[in-house]
Amino acid sequence: MLQNAGQSPDETETMAPEAIRQTLHELRVHQIELEMQNDELRRAQVELDVARTRYFEIYDLAPVGYCTLSERGLIIEANLTAAGLLGVARAALVKQRISSFILKSDQDLFYLHRKQLRESGAMQACELRMVRHDGTPFWARLETVGAHEADGASVLRLVISDISERKQAEAELRIAAVAFESQQSMMVIDAAGVILRVNRAFTEITGYGAEEAVGQTPRLLESGVHDPDFFRSMWQTIDRTGGWQGEVWDRRKDGEVYPKWLSVSAVKAGDGSISHYIATHYDITARKKAEKEIEALAFFDHLTHLPNRALLQDHIKQAMIASRRNRTFAALLFIDIDRFKALNDTHGHDKGDLLLQSVAQRIRANVREGDTVARLGGDEFVVLLVGLGANQDDAARQTEGVGAKILAALNHVHQLGGIEHRSSASIGATLFRGRETSLDEMLKQADLAMYGIKISGRNRFAFFDPAMHGVALGKAKMEDFLRRAIRENQFMLHYQPQVTVDGSVTGGEALLRWSRPGHGLVLPGEFIPQAERSGLILPLGRWVLEAACSQLALWASRAELAQLSIAVNVSARQFHEPHFADEVLAILAQTGANPKRLTLELTESLLVDHVDDLIAKVFKMKAAGVSFSLDDFGTGYSSLSYLKRLPLDQLKIDRSFIRDVLSDANDAAIARSIVALAHCLGLGVIAEGVDSAGQRNLLASAGCDTCQGYFFSRPLAIDDFERFALRKRGVVEDGWIGDQSLGRPQV
């Protein structure tokens, strides 16, 4: 039985029922109020738990790292993000020094950061490089503020933000800014084709300032050289492929039209649409000028300005086609100046050059407009007569008449710079119609006819006689002697040093010598032509390669000579052999020579035929490390298209350009142009025939890398060459040329 507090049982028992009911009601109301308060407390606890969970989720999963540090810099607490940034489990971070996660070179920055915090009491921020537990560095921004814990302990609240991407972007922007102000002219163009920005190089090249160009379109620079279709095709290519590059002619502000190499790239937005275009270009005026000069060298002899061998061969091929179509005869005349070497030896090369120029003028004056007069080299000229009619006898009479006129003209006295010189010539000729006889065979026939005159008295004209047994017999004997010499190993290599402008010997050119019993040392000019004609150049060329590579292998074992290289001249006949590249690689493997120390010198005559096969072979050997030099550059088929396709390492300036480089402005200009072209193409340059300090100094001032010639040394036997290579630079600069008993010509 319920009773009120303070009431005794007796009193409760004596209470009226109404009072009891009232008391019970009050108790129930009180109970309900207590239950409501309990519910409210439970809800508050749940909300507190939820808030605490949300706080820890926000704290732990924040995009930045949070750490609490003691005054000594120990980590008291860290969120999950901080643990992830530092590459350590959160529990393992506790009590570690925050400084252990800062790159050593940036420790001073952190020390200064804490010092500023202590002194100012205000929040401090700095940027430095931190390092993860695995050693990976990253850029971070630290924001630190002082605080107190509930127990009153002083702590530091640290926020760590990874700013690596921002730093990378800033670096890329700086690089882009530097690149934009490069030596190349640059334009930034919007999608509508309006210029937004230009750099300083643009102003220097075009003459237009930024204020004049910005807001205009690239049509500002148009020269009128290209039609609208050219630019329409260019922009279609850019929009389709994302870029275009090529040669364009533009106009400067002053009206000058100039060539440039233009490259345009499209910049795409996030949705794939084009937002901007970046156009870069550089002025190629100097390069085009050099190309023009070199192109002239490709087809014309620089001394006489007559067509050279390459252009002659092209004219002969055209004459073959025309004579076959018209069924008419044509003729080749092979002209050799009598006793030309005696003039050179007696009065010098300058008088010899004057004679060659005089001979060229007289021959040209005695042929028709449509005929061709060419200089093959030295004192050899060729005349191509075309359209001689369908009757062979008439064609022969016309040819003989032209030959007689040329002989008469050449027999007159030549005035050679203060001296009078009387000269004569020997002329051999052959008739042809269509392609009945090959080009090489026709030249050989005319050459044989001329040679027959030489050995029978000179100063005459004669047609090729198939029955020239005496000539054939002499050549056959020479061929037999060569075969025996190869079989009995009568050959040796001499080496002419190749020297840099600072006097260092980089290597030598291998030059063949024949130690012929009973005749002494025979130079290549006396036997190489017959070796070429007979095919013996193939085994002879292989011997030269084997000997040179064996020498490289020997040098490799001597530290003081291991860096020397050897250049070997390769004939067209060798190179056109189907397996020549494999043969070279096999020789390198057999001898153990380092391919990087071997340079093969290609003659420009190689570029006339089978160019694709040549390029394939060069690339195959280049892949193994062999270097390539284009020999006698400028005297043959110097096609710039082949220079771009061939993986050359070096151009070799022919001695004919060096001989008068100090006295002939044209020769000096040609030499400088070749050096400039080579450097534009990323090639080295070597000049041959450097016989004086003046020549060496002029070439050095033009930027020529390497020289060879009698100023440095004649070709040397191997022991003498090795001694020369080890000489001090000061001695080399004295122009030591050793024993010159073999004479001046380098062969």
MOWOMO-V84515 format. One record per residue. RES is the residue in one small letter. PHI is phi as a letter, one per 20 degrees, with the letter a starting at -180 (NA if undefined). Layout:
RES;PHI  RES;PHI
//
This chain:
m;NA  l;f  q;b  n;f  a;f  g;n  q;e  s;f  p;g  d;f  e;f  t;f  e;f  t;e  m;f  a;f  p;g  e;f  a;f  i;f  r;f  q;f  t;f  l;f  h;f  e;f  l;f  r;f  v;g  h;f  q;f  i;f  e;f  l;f  e;f  m;f  q;f  n;f  d;f  e;f  l;f  r;f  r;f  a;f  q;f  v;f  e;f  l;f  d;f  v;f  a;f  r;f  t;f  r;f  y;f  f;f  e;f  i;f  y;f  d;f  l;d  a;f  p;f  v;c  g;e  y;d  c;c  t;d  l;d  s;f  e;f  r;e  g;n  l;e  i;f  i;e  e;b  a;b  n;e  l;f  t;f  a;f  a;f  g;f  l;f  l;e  g;m  v;c  a;g  r;g  a;f  a;f  l;f  v;g  k;m  q;e  r;f  i;f  s;f  s;f  f;d  i;d  l;g  k;g  s;f  d;d  q;f  d;f  l;f  f;f  y;f  l;f  h;g  r;f  k;f  q;f  l;f  r;f  e;f  s;e  g;m  a;e  m;g  q;c  a;c  c;b  e;c  l;b  r;d  m;d  v;c  r;f  h;g  d;e  g;n  t;f  p;e  f;b  w;e  a;c  r;d  l;d  e;c  t;c  v;b  g;e  a;b  h;c  e;e  a;f  d;e  g;n  a;f  s;e  v;c  l;d  r;e  l;d  v;d  i;d  s;d  d;f  i;d  s;g  e;f  r;f  k;f  q;f  a;f  e;f  a;f  e;f  l;f  r;f  i;f  a;f  a;f  v;f  a;f  f;f  e;e  s;e  q;f  q;e  s;f  m;c  m;c  v;d  i;c  d;e  a;f  a;e  g;n  v;e  i;f  l;e  r;b  v;c  n;d  r;f  a;f  f;g  t;f  e;f  i;e  t;e  g;n  y;e  g;f  a;g  e;f  e;e  a;e  v;f  g;n  q;e  t;d  p;g  r;f  l;g  l;e  e;f  s;e  g;n  v;f  h;d  d;e  p;g  d;f  f;f  f;f  r;f  s;f  m;f  w;f  q;f  t;f  i;f  d;f  r;e  t;d  g;n  g;a  w;b  q;b  g;r  e;e  v;c  w;e  d;d  r;c  r;f  k;f  d;e  g;n  e;f  v;e  y;b  p;e  k;b  w;d  l;d  s;c  v;c  s;c  a;e  v;d  k;d  a;e  g;f  d;e  g;n  s;e  i;f  s;d  h;b  y;c  i;d  a;d  t;c  h;b  y;c  d;f  i;d  t;g  a;f  r;f  k;f  k;f  a;f  e;f  k;f  e;f  i;f  e;f  a;f  l;f  a;f  f;c  f;c  d;f  h;f  l;e  t;d  h;m  l;e  p;g  n;e  r;g  a;f  l;f  l;g  q;f  d;f  h;f  i;f  k;f  q;f  a;f  m;g  i;f  a;f  s;f  r;f  r;f  n;e  r;l  t;d  f;e  a;c  a;b  l;d  l;d  f;d  i;d  d;c  i;f  d;f  r;l  f;f  k;f  a;f  l;f  n;g  d;f  t;e  h;d  g;o  h;f  d;f  k;f  g;f  d;f  l;f  l;f  l;f  q;f  s;f  v;f  a;g  q;f  r;f  i;f  r;f  a;f  n;d  v;c  r;e  e;g  g;e  d;e  t;d  v;d  a;c  r;d  l;e  g;p  g;l  d;d  e;d  f;c  v;c  v;d  l;d  l;d  v;c  g;m  l;e  g;n  a;e  n;e  q;f  d;f  d;f  a;f  a;f  r;f  q;f  t;f  e;f  g;f  v;f  g;f  a;f  k;f  i;f  l;g  a;f  a;f  l;f  n;f  h;f  v;f  h;d  q;e  l;d  g;l  g;o  i;c  e;d  h;c  r;d  s;c  s;c  a;b  s;d  i;c  g;d  a;c  t;b  l;e  f;b  r;b  g;m  r;d  e;f  t;c  s;f  l;g  d;f  e;f  m;f  l;f  k;f  q;f  a;f  d;f  l;f  a;f  m;f  y;f  g;f  i;f  k;g  i;e  s;d  g;p  r;m  n;l  r;b  f;d  a;b  f;e  f;f  d;d  p;g  a;e  m;f  h;f  g;f  v;f  a;f  l;f  g;f  k;f  a;f  k;f  m;f  e;f  d;f  f;f  l;f  r;g  r;f  a;f  i;f  r;f  e;e  n;l  q;e  f;d  m;b  l;d  h;d  y;c  q;e  p;g  q;d  v;c  t;f  v;f  d;e  g;n  s;e  v;e  t;e  g;r  g;b  e;e  a;f  l;c  l;f  r;c  w;d  s;e  r;e  p;g  g;n  h;c  g;m  l;e  v;d  l;e  p;g  g;g  e;e  f;c  i;f  p;g  q;f  a;f  e;f  r;f  s;e  g;n  l;f  i;f  l;f  p;f  l;f  g;f  r;f  w;f  v;g  l;f  e;f  a;f  a;f  c;f  s;f  q;f  l;f  a;f  l;f  w;f  a;f  s;e  r;d  a;g  e;f  l;c  a;f  q;e  l;f  s;d  i;c  a;d  v;c  n;f  v;d  s;f  a;f  r;f  q;f  f;f  h;e  e;f  p;g  h;d  f;f  a;f  d;f  e;f  v;f  l;f  a;f  i;f  l;f  a;f  q;f  t;e  g;m  a;f  n;f  p;g  k;f  r;e  l;d  t;d  l;e  e;e  l;e  t;e  e;f  s;f  l;f  l;e  v;e  d;c  h;l  v;f  d;f  d;f  l;g  i;f  a;f  k;f  v;f  f;f  k;f  m;f  k;f  a;f  a;e  g;o  v;f  s;e  f;c  s;c  l;e  d;e  d;l  f;f  g;n  t;d  g;c  y;e  s;e  s;f  l;f  s;f  y;f  l;f  k;f  r;e  l;e  p;e  l;f  d;d  q;b  l;d  k;d  i;f  d;f  r;f  s;f  f;e  i;e  r;g  d;d  v;f  l;e  s;d  d;d  a;f  n;f  d;f  a;f  a;f  i;f  a;f  r;f  s;f  i;f  v;f  a;f  l;f  a;g  h;f  c;f  l;e  g;m  l;d  g;e  v;c  i;c  a;d  e;d  g;m  v;e  d;d  s;b  a;f  g;f  q;f  r;g  n;f  l;f  l;f  a;f  s;f  a;e  g;n  c;f  d;f  t;b  c;c  q;b  g;q  y;f  f;f  f;e  s;a  r;f  p;f  l;c  a;f  i;g  d;f  d;f  f;f  e;f  r;f  f;f  a;f  l;e  r;f  k;f  r;g  g;f  v;f  v;g  e;f  d;f  g;n  w;f  i;d  g;m  d;f  q;d  s;f  l;e  g;n  r;f  p;g  q;e  v;c
//
